[in-house]
Amino acid sequence: MRTGEVTRETKETCIHVRLDADGPGNVDIGTGVPFLDHMLGSMTRHGKIDLCCRAKGDLEVDIHHTVEDVGIVLGEAIREAIGDGRGMKRFSHAIIPMDESLATVALDCGGRGYLVFQGCFSQKLIGGIESDLFEHFFSSLCNRAGLNAHIIFHGKNDHHQCEAVFKAFGIALGDALTITRDPDEIPSTKGVI
């Protein structure tokens, strides 16, 4: 079973994430930030990854700490679920439309965290979250998970763009984590992820 479970407690937040890379997409999410809950639910449902995420943060100060720390802990749980990567597909991509918006995500689960995030939101806030925090969320997640992700999107409606990104990321991640090889084979010419 490829699972990850991580708890992180700081003076600003307490985050607990449990995920199953081989699940059907069951979700139980409560971060205190409803739009983030919606995006995480879309990501993991479409990626067929089970996710339980609980967060308590200093929302009276700002939602920045909660959004960032959820990305950090989710990334660590993904890394734990990947383990040594034996048998996994490793690479994937997804192109997802949502009305006038289109998001493309290409992923490599090869252990090297890096994010390219190309696209522009027109509003300062999306669902109550500062729009620049979405790039920060994915950067935190990718760095901790060891994922190389290229996220490219365009459209007119920021909600649609954001949701298309999360869905595309989830679908690409779920597919990249799929066991498609010999279960003893590590998908790397180096012999290690």
Phi and psi in degrees as GROMACS dihedral restraints (atoms count N, CA, C in turn):
[ dihedral_restraints ]
;  ai    aj    ak    al  type     phi  dphi    fc
    3     4     5     6     1  -100.2    20    10
    4     5     6     7     1    94.8    20    10
    6     7     8     9     1  -125.0    20    10
    7     8     9    10     1   160.4    20    10
    9    10    11    12     1  -139.5    20    10
   10    11    12    13     1   137.7    20    10
   12    13    14    15     1  -140.5    20    10
   13    14    15    16     1   121.2    20    10
   15    16    17    18     1  -138.4    20    10
   16    17    18    19     1   137.6    20    10
   18    19    20    21     1  -121.9    20    10
   19    20    21    22     1   136.2    20    10
   21    22    23    24     1  -134.0    20    10
   22    23    24    25     1   125.5    20    10
   24    25    26    27     1  -124.9    20    10
   25    26    27    28     1   125.5    20    10
   27    28    29    30     1  -127.5    20    10
   28    29    30    31     1  -177.0    20    10
   30    31    32    33     1   -71.6    20    10
   31    32    33    34     1   -13.6    20    10
   33    34    35    36     1  -102.8    20    10
   34    35    36    37     1   -32.9    20    10
   36    37    38    39     1  -146.5    20    10
   37    38    39    40     1   161.0    20    10
   39    40    41    42     1  -133.1    20    10
   40    41    42    43     1   114.7    20    10
   42    43    44    45     1  -122.2    20    10
   43    44    45    46     1   134.8    20    10
   45    46    47    48     1  -129.4    20    10
   46    47    48    49     1   126.4    20    10
   48    49    50    51     1  -128.3    20    10
   49    50    51    52     1   133.9    20    10
   51    52    53    54     1  -131.1    20    10
   52    53    54    55     1   128.5    20    10
   54    55    56    57     1  -137.4    20    10
   55    56    57    58     1   155.7    20    10
   57    58    59    60     1  -128.0    20    10
   58    59    60    61     1   113.0    20    10
   60    61    62    63     1   -66.8    20    10
   61    62    63    64     1   -16.6    20    10
   63    64    65    66     1  -108.2    20    10
   64    65    66    67     1    16.9    20    10
   66    67    68    69     1   -82.0    20    10
   67    68    69    70     1   173.9    20    10
   69    70    71    72     1   -85.1    20    10
   70    71    72    73     1    -4.4    20    10
   72    73    74    75     1   107.3    20    10
   73    74    75    76     1    26.3    20    10
   75    76    77    78     1   -71.1    20    10
   76    77    78    79     1   139.1    20    10
   78    79    80    81     1  -129.9    20    10
   79    80    81    82     1   145.2    20    10
   81    82    83    84     1  -146.0    20    10
   82    83    84    85     1    93.7    20    10
   84    85    86    87     1  -124.9    20    10
   85    86    87    88     1   132.4    20    10
   87    88    89    90     1  -151.8    20    10
   88    89    90    91     1    96.8    20    10
   90    91    92    93     1  -103.7    20    10
   91    92    93    94     1    -9.8    20    10
   93    94    95    96     1    86.0    20    10
   94    95    96    97     1    -3.1    20    10
   96    97    98    99     1  -122.6    20    10
   97    98    99   100     1    95.1    20    10
   99   100   101   102     1   -54.5    20    10
  100   101   102   103     1   -40.7    20    10
  102   103   104   105     1   -68.1    20    10
  103   104   105   106     1   -36.3    20    10
  105   106   107   108     1   -64.2    20    10
  106   107   108   109     1   -41.6    20    10
  108   109   110   111     1   -57.1    20    10
  109   110   111   112     1   -45.0    20    10
  111   112   113   114     1   -61.4    20    10
  112   113   114   115     1   -45.1    20    10
  114   115   116   117     1   -66.4    20    10
  115   116   117   118     1   -44.7    20    10
  117   118   119   120     1   -63.1    20    10
  118   119   120   121     1   -39.1    20    10
  120   121   122   123     1   -63.2    20    10
  121   122   123   124     1   -43.6    20    10
  123   124   125   126     1   -62.8    20    10
  124   125   126   127     1   -43.2    20    10
  126   127   128   129     1   -60.8    20    10
  127   128   129   130     1   -50.1    20    10
  129   130   131   132     1   -81.2    20    10
  130   131   132   133     1   -31.9    20    10
  132   133   134   135     1   -62.0    20    10
  133   134   135   136     1   -48.4    20    10
  135   136   137   138     1   -71.8    20    10
  136   137   138   139     1   -26.7    20    10
  138   139   140   141     1   -84.8    20    10
  139   140   141   142     1    -3.9    20    10
  141   142   143   144     1    55.8    20    10
  142   143   144   145     1    46.1    20    10
  144   145   146   147     1  -119.3    20    10
  145   146   147   148     1   124.5    20    10
  147   148   149   150     1   -72.8    20    10
  148   149   150   151     1   134.4    20    10
  150   151   152   153     1  -138.3    20    10
  151   152   153   154     1   127.1    20    10
  153   154   155   156     1  -116.3    20    10
  154   155   156   157     1   121.4    20    10
  156   157   158   159     1  -136.1    20    10
  157   158   159   160     1   121.4    20    10
  159   160   161   162     1  -123.1    20    10
  160   161   162   163     1   133.3    20    10
  162   163   164   165     1  -141.2    20    10
  163   164   165   166     1   138.2    20    10
  165   166   167   168     1  -126.1    20    10
  166   167   168   169     1   122.8    20    10
  168   169   170   171     1  -133.9    20    10
  169   170   171   172     1   171.4    20    10
  171   172   173   174     1   -80.7    20    10
  172   173   174   175     1    63.0    20    10
  174   175   176   177     1   -63.4    20    10
  175   176   177   178     1   -22.5    20    10
  177   178   179   180     1   -68.6    20    10
  178   179   180   181     1   -21.7    20    10
  180   181   182   183     1   -86.7    20    10
  181   182   183   184     1   -54.0    20    10
  183   184   185   186     1  -176.5    20    10
  184   185   186   187     1   157.8    20    10
  186   187   188   189     1   -88.9    20    10
  187   188   189   190     1    -6.0    20    10
  189   190   191   192     1   -53.1    20    10
  190   191   192   193     1   -49.6    20    10
  192   193   194   195     1   -61.6    20    10
  193   194   195   196     1   -40.5    20    10
  195   196   197   198     1   -66.6    20    10
  196   197   198   199     1   -47.9    20    10
  198   199   200   201     1   -61.4    20    10
  199   200   201   202     1   -47.2    20    10
  201   202   203   204     1   -62.1    20    10
  202   203   204   205     1   -47.7    20    10
  204   205   206   207     1   -69.8    20    10
  205   206   207   208     1   -31.8    20    10
  207   208   209   210     1   -62.6    20    10
  208   209   210   211     1   -42.1    20    10
  210   211   212   213     1   -60.7    20    10
  211   212   213   214     1   -43.2    20    10
  213   214   215   216     1   -61.5    20    10
  214   215   216   217     1   -51.2    20    10
  216   217   218   219     1   -70.1    20    10
  217   218   219   220     1   -39.2    20    10
  219   220   221   222     1   -61.3    20    10
  220   221   222   223     1   -41.8    20    10
  222   223   224   225     1   -60.9    20    10
  223   224   225   226     1   -43.2    20    10
  225   226   227   228     1   -64.8    20    10
  226   227   228   229     1   -37.5    20    10
  228   229   230   231     1   -68.3    20    10
  229   230   231   232     1   -38.2    20    10
  231   232   233   234     1   -62.8    20    10
  232   233   234   235     1   -45.0    20    10
  234   235   236   237     1   -59.6    20    10
  235   236   237   238     1   -42.5    20    10
  237   238   239   240     1   -63.4    20    10
  238   239   240   241     1   -41.0    20    10
  240   241   242   243     1   -67.2    20    10
  241   242   243   244     1   -35.0    20    10
  243   244   245   246     1   -64.8    20    10
  244   245   246   247     1   -38.0    20    10
  246   247   248   249     1    58.3    20    10
  247   248   249   250     1  -130.9    20    10
  249   250   251   252     1   -87.9    20    10
  250   251   252   253     1     0.9    20    10
  252   253   254   255     1    79.1    20    10
  253   254   255   256     1     8.0    20    10
  255   256   257   258     1   -54.9    20    10
  256   257   258   259     1   127.9    20    10
  258   259   260   261     1    81.5    20    10
  259   260   261   262     1   -11.6    20    10
  261   262   263   264     1   -76.7    20    10
  262   263   264   265     1   153.6    20    10
  264   265   266   267     1   -62.2    20    10
  265   266   267   268     1   -40.8    20    10
  267   268   269   270     1    83.9    20    10
  268   269   270   271     1   -52.8    20    10
  270   271   272   273     1  -105.6    20    10
  271   272   273   274     1   145.9    20    10
  273   274   275   276     1  -165.3    20    10
  274   275   276   277     1   171.8    20    10
  276   277   278   279     1  -153.3    20    10
  277   278   279   280     1   161.5    20    10
  279   280   281   282     1  -149.3    20    10
  280   281   282   283     1   141.5    20    10
  282   283   284   285     1  -121.6    20    10
  283   284   285   286     1   115.3    20    10
  285   286   287   288     1  -125.4    20    10
  286   287   288   289     1   124.6    20    10
  288   289   290   291     1   -91.8    20    10
  289   290   291   292     1   152.1    20    10
  291   292   293   294     1  -142.5    20    10
  292   293   294   295     1   100.2    20    10
  294   295   296   297     1    53.5    20    10
  295   296   297   298     1  -117.0    20    10
  297   298   299   300     1   -83.5    20    10
  298   299   300   301     1    -5.8    20    10
  300   301   302   303     1   -98.3    20    10
  301   302   303   304     1   151.9    20    10
  303   304   305   306     1  -140.5    20    10
  304   305   306   307     1   132.4    20    10
  306   307   308   309     1  -125.4    20    10
  307   308   309   310     1   136.7    20    10
  309   310   311   312     1  -120.5    20    10
  310   311   312   313     1   130.4    20    10
  312   313   314   315     1  -129.8    20    10
  313   314   315   316     1   127.0    20    10
  315   316   317   318     1  -116.9    20    10
  316   317   318   319     1   132.2    20    10
  318   319   320   321     1  -128.0    20    10
  319   320   321   322     1   144.6    20    10
  321   322   323   324     1  -129.5    20    10
  322   323   324   325     1   116.9    20    10
  324   325   326   327     1   -90.8    20    10
  325   326   327   328     1    43.2    20    10
  327   328   329   330     1   -92.4    20    10
  328   329   330   331     1     8.7    20    10
  330   331   332   333     1    94.6    20    10
  331   332   333   334     1    -1.8    20    10
  333   334   335   336     1  -111.0    20    10
  334   335   336   337     1   104.9    20    10
  336   337   338   339     1   -73.2    20    10
  337   338   339   340     1   123.0    20    10
  339   340   341   342     1  -161.9    20    10
  340   341   342   343     1   141.1    20    10
  342   343   344   345     1  -129.1    20    10
  343   344   345   346     1   131.4    20    10
  345   346   347   348     1  -112.9    20    10
  346   347   348   349     1   125.0    20    10
  348   349   350   351     1  -128.5    20    10
  349   350   351   352     1   103.2    20    10
  351   352   353   354     1  -118.2    20    10
  352   353   354   355     1   120.5    20    10
  354   355   356   357     1   155.7    20    10
  355   356   357   358     1   162.4    20    10
  357   358   359   360     1  -131.8    20    10
  358   359   360   361     1   133.0    20    10
  360   361   362   363     1   -93.5    20    10
  361   362   363   364     1   143.2    20    10
  363   364   365   366     1   -89.5    20    10
  364   365   366   367     1   -20.9    20    10
  366   367   368   369     1  -106.3    20    10
  367   368   369   370     1   154.8    20    10
  369   370   371   372     1   -71.6    20    10
  370   371   372   373     1   -34.2    20    10
  372   373   374   375     1  -121.1    20    10
  373   374   375   376     1   140.6    20    10
  375   376   377   378     1  -127.4    20    10
  376   377   378   379     1   113.9    20    10
  378   379   380   381     1    58.8    20    10
  379   380   381   382     1    32.7    20    10
  381   382   383   384     1    83.6    20    10
  382   383   384   385     1     1.4    20    10
  384   385   386   387     1  -108.9    20    10
  385   386   387   388     1   133.1    20    10
  387   388   389   390     1   -58.9    20    10
  388   389   390   391     1   129.8    20    10
  390   391   392   393     1   -60.6    20    10
  391   392   393   394     1   -29.8    20    10
  393   394   395   396     1   -71.3    20    10
  394   395   396   397     1   -14.9    20    10
  396   397   398   399     1   -70.4    20    10
  397   398   399   400     1   -21.3    20    10
  399   400   401   402     1   -67.9    20    10
  400   401   402   403     1   -41.4    20    10
  402   403   404   405     1   -62.9    20    10
  403   404   405   406     1   -41.7    20    10
  405   406   407   408     1   -63.4    20    10
  406   407   408   409     1   -40.7    20    10
  408   409   410   411     1   -58.0    20    10
  409   410   411   412     1   -51.1    20    10
  411   412   413   414     1   -67.9    20    10
  412   413   414   415     1   -33.9    20    10
  414   415   416   417     1   -63.4    20    10
  415   416   417   418     1   -46.1    20    10
  417   418   419   420     1   -61.2    20    10
  418   419   420   421     1   -45.7    20    10
  420   421   422   423     1   -61.5    20    10
  421   422   423   424     1   -50.4    20    10
  423   424   425   426     1   -63.7    20    10
  424   425   426   427     1   -41.7    20    10
  426   427   428   429     1   -62.5    20    10
  427   428   429   430     1   -44.0    20    10
  429   430   431   432     1   -74.2    20    10
  430   431   432   433     1   -31.9    20    10
  432   433   434   435     1   -83.6    20    10
  433   434   435   436     1   -18.3    20    10
  435   436   437   438     1    75.4    20    10
  436   437   438   439     1    37.8    20    10
  438   439   440   441     1  -105.9    20    10
  439   440   441   442     1   137.5    20    10
  441   442   443   444     1   -98.8    20    10
  442   443   444   445     1   116.0    20    10
  444   445   446   447     1  -126.3    20    10
  445   446   447   448     1   134.8    20    10
  447   448   449   450     1  -113.0    20    10
  448   449   450   451     1   116.6    20    10
  450   451   452   453     1  -116.1    20    10
  451   452   453   454     1   118.1    20    10
  453   454   455   456     1  -129.5    20    10
  454   455   456   457     1   130.6    20    10
  456   457   458   459     1  -149.4    20    10
  457   458   459   460     1   157.4    20    10
  459   460   461   462     1  -154.0    20    10
  460   461   462   463     1   163.8    20    10
  462   463   464   465     1   159.1    20    10
  463   464   465   466     1  -168.8    20    10
  465   466   467   468     1  -115.1    20    10
  466   467   468   469     1   -35.3    20    10
  468   469   470   471     1   -96.0    20    10
  469   470   471   472     1   119.6    20    10
  471   472   473   474     1   -62.4    20    10
  472   473   474   475     1   -38.9    20    10
  474   475   476   477     1   -60.3    20    10
  475   476   477   478     1   -45.2    20    10
  477   478   479   480     1   -63.6    20    10
  478   479   480   481     1   -42.9    20    10
  480   481   482   483     1   -61.1    20    10
  481   482   483   484     1   -47.2    20    10
  483   484   485   486     1   -63.2    20    10
  484   485   486   487     1   -45.3    20    10
  486   487   488   489     1   -66.6    20    10
  487   488   489   490     1   -38.0    20    10
  489   490   491   492     1   -62.3    20    10
  490   491   492   493     1   -38.9    20    10
  492   493   494   495     1   -62.4    20    10
  493   494   495   496     1   -49.7    20    10
  495   496   497   498     1   -63.3    20    10
  496   497   498   499     1   -41.0    20    10
  498   499   500   501     1   -65.0    20    10
  499   500   501   502     1   -45.1    20    10
  501   502   503   504     1   -62.5    20    10
  502   503   504   505     1   -41.0    20    10
  504   505   506   507     1   -62.4    20    10
  505   506   507   508     1   -46.0    20    10
  507   508   509   510     1   -62.3    20    10
  508   509   510   511     1   -44.2    20    10
  510   511   512   513     1   -64.9    20    10
  511   512   513   514     1   -44.6    20    10
  513   514   515   516     1   -63.6    20    10
  514   515   516   517     1   -42.3    20    10
  516   517   518   519     1   -64.9    20    10
  517   518   519   520     1   -48.4    20    10
  519   520   521   522     1   -57.6    20    10
  520   521   522   523     1   -41.2    20    10
  522   523   524   525     1   -69.5    20    10
  523   524   525   526     1   -42.3    20    10
  525   526   527   528     1   -63.6    20    10
  526   527   528   529     1   -30.6    20    10
  528   529   530   531     1   -83.1    20    10
  529   530   531   532     1    -7.9    20    10
  531   532   533   534     1   -60.2    20    10
  532   533   534   535     1   139.3    20    10
  534   535   536   537     1   -81.0    20    10
  535   536   537   538     1   112.0    20    10
  537   538   539   540     1  -128.3    20    10
  538   539   540   541     1    -7.8    20    10
  540   541   542   543     1  -109.0    20    10
  541   542   543   544     1  -179.3    20    10
  543   544   545   546     1   -54.6    20    10
  544   545   546   547     1   128.7    20    10
  546   547   548   549     1   -62.4    20    10
  547   548   549   550     1   -12.5    20    10
  549   550   551   552     1   -98.6    20    10
  550   551   552   553     1    -6.5    20    10
  552   553   554   555     1   -85.7    20    10
  553   554   555   556     1   128.7    20    10
  555   556   557   558     1   -90.8    20    10
  556   557   558   559     1   123.8    20    10
  558   559   560   561     1   -77.7    20    10
  559   560   561   562     1    65.6    20    10
  561   562   563   564     1  -156.6    20    10
  562   563   564   565     1   139.3    20    10
  564   565   566   567     1   -68.6    20    10
  565   566   567   568     1   -18.5    20    10
  567   568   569   570     1   -80.9    20    10
  568   569   570   571     1   -18.8    20    10
  570   571   572   573     1    84.4    20    10
  571   572   573   574     1     9.8    20    10
  573   574   575   576     1  -152.3    20    10
  574   575   576   577     1   144.6    20    10
